[in-house]
Amino acid sequence: MTNIPQAIIDHYLERTPRSQALTTRARRVMPGGDTRTGTFYAPYPAYMVQGSGSTLTDLDGNQYLDLLNNFTSLVHGHAHPDLLRAAMGQLPNGTAYASPMAPQIELAELLCERVPSVDMVRFCNSGTEATMLSVRAARAFTGRSGIIKMHGAYHGSHDLAAATADPEADRGIPDGLRQNIYFATFNDLDSIETHLRANADKIAAILVEPVPNAGGLPIPKESYLQGLRALADRYDVLLIFDEVITLRLSEGGYQKIAGVTPDLTAMGKIIGGGFAVGAFGGKREIMQQFDPRNKEHITHSGTFNGHSVTMAAGLASVKNLDQAAIDRINTFGQILAKGFDDAFAEAGIAGQTTSVGSLVQVHWQKGEIGNMQDVARGFKNAGDLPYLMHLELMNRGVFAAARGEFNISTVLTEADVNRAINVFNDALHYLKPHVAEVNAKLLL
Ligand SMILES: Cc1ncc(COP(=O)(O)O)c(C=O)c1O
């Protein structure tokens, strides 16, 4: 009988010898051979060297349908002509000056117009900075240090974002910071109210991603986000939405869909037109704290904040992402999710997707997925299946995140989506004999 895991890995190795050679070289000077944990998968990630529309090409000339889009940021795919034109239009003028840069104004105006909670905005260089500065704004505004955040949530790589409830799992986080973090469970309002009842006078804000994408996409229950708003109001703490990813779900982000207006919103990814970006915005009185004319202002500097090329490309990206474009990618996301669900059923494997609009997550389990603990349990029971599936999808020309995360860009066609479903179906059937070895309960 074929050793399926070995066959998949061998095939991958055969297809990617140049990536392997470059990895060996890179590992001499960069730990693991790269500078991003999230892009790693064993035995080594393929080096992508060209992106065009929805197609990626690796160093060995293999082509892939890109269903990852640099973790959702390339909502218009690769090298989109409008975004290129905008970026190239800026380059001959030089890139950044130690002065305010005009291209950021129009993007700021557009975000203030579209996103319900955003009266004013400031730009930074990553979603990490966006959540970090939202938290700082909330702490300064309330004069308190505590932050409620959800178990298993991802908000970037600063200390507060990286801290988990298990000090063994995230070395390097100061104890003093841990004392100011109150962990709650997504979709469970009681777990938040318990902290607020006991410690509201120490808590500045509730930080939440309205649909936790990196958390495995549990979907917020009906009125959960409204419940968060009500609790924040009742206990007089601020509500911060991390919409670094979910901003793509409507012109005004997920807050517009849910009809819930947070006090502060962190943004990133799609607003940079493919370049490094972040932004945070919110109520005027909170954001005014950053006005340097104000004696008590919060310092927020950054050599590349509001970078002219990023802002020009970001404006083109946001303008092109109008509601019609969003509706189209959201529909494709739902077709993809249903196609994957049908594939699991047809292959007789207990799996499912969770999805919202253009975001899709694959789970190797049945049953309710209401929070990140549910997600983690499923992954644990699935052993090496998610990893092997990812590698097998790559062997068959589909690129997604190793953890089973998919998203749709505006340059994908319905034929692309159907192709991805067929490839997924074939890969599942191929993996099926191995599924029983990992966890026989996963066979229907
Ligand atoms: C919800 C969320 N917040 C923050 C971040 C951090 O953004 P960046 O990678 O730009 O620092 C991410 C990144 O994936 C994210 O998914």
PDBQT file of the ligand as one rigid body, heavy atoms in Angstrom, charges set to zero:
ROOT
HETATM    1  C1  LIG A 501      -6.773  40.217  12.553  1.00  0.00    +0.000 C 
HETATM    2  C2  LIG A 501      -5.355  40.641  12.348  1.00  0.00    +0.000 A 
HETATM    3  N1  LIG A 501      -4.860  41.672  13.061  1.00  0.00    +0.000 NA
HETATM    4  C3  LIG A 501      -3.611  42.099  12.897  1.00  0.00    +0.000 A 
HETATM    5  C4  LIG A 501      -2.772  41.488  12.003  1.00  0.00    +0.000 A 
HETATM    6  C5  LIG A 501      -1.357  41.959  11.864  1.00  0.00    +0.000 C 
HETATM    7  O1  LIG A 501      -1.172  42.579  10.639  1.00  0.00    +0.000 OA
HETATM    8  P1  LIG A 501       0.303  42.692  10.017  1.00  0.00    +0.000 P 
HETATM    9  O2  LIG A 501       0.694  41.323   9.580  1.00  0.00    +0.000 OA
HETATM   10  O3  LIG A 501       0.139  43.661   8.899  1.00  0.00    +0.000 OA
HETATM   11  O4  LIG A 501       1.172  43.213  11.103  1.00  0.00    +0.000 OA
HETATM   12  C6  LIG A 501      -3.236  40.424  11.234  1.00  0.00    +0.000 A 
HETATM   13  C7  LIG A 501      -2.350  39.765  10.259  1.00  0.00    +0.000 C 
HETATM   14  O5  LIG A 501      -2.650  38.798   9.642  1.00  0.00    +0.000 OA
HETATM   15  C8  LIG A 501      -4.552  39.973  11.424  1.00  0.00    +0.000 A 
HETATM   16  O6  LIG A 501      -5.022  38.904  10.756  1.00  0.00    +0.000 OA
ENDROOT
TORSDOF 0
